[in-house]
């Protein structure tokens, strides 16, 4: 049984080796693929660590930025409220100015009419004075300026 056993053992070994050979080839290919993947993944892992570090720094900076943005938002809101208040005051003052301008226009119209009347009166008075001066100039001297009679 030893020769047959050896023969069977050799046959089994050969069959097993023949069956295992494609598996080993496949494992070799898988090993090669894993090596390529490791080659690709290692830089990615380093990049991920760098990204993680950067993200932690950004989060730390973001914690500092949020209060500044909150303050800026408050200031912006205050500015907007102040602008609204100013717009309301401008509208109110514009209304007051319009009424004042209307009153001034009415006063100007009234004063213009009074000034016209006064100018007409002055023109009439000047005309009367001119007429009197002309009449006086045309009056003979002894009639315009009679000499007082001497007391003789």
Buried (B, 14 or more C-beta within 10 A) or exposed (E): EEEEEEEEEEEEEEEEEEEEEEEEEEEEEEEEEEEEEEEEEEEEEEEEEEEEEEEEEEEEEEEEEEEEEEEEEEEEEEEEEEEEEEEEEEEEEEEEEEEEEEEEEEEEEEEEEEEEEEEEEEEEEEEEEEEEEEEEEEEEEEEEEEEEEEEE
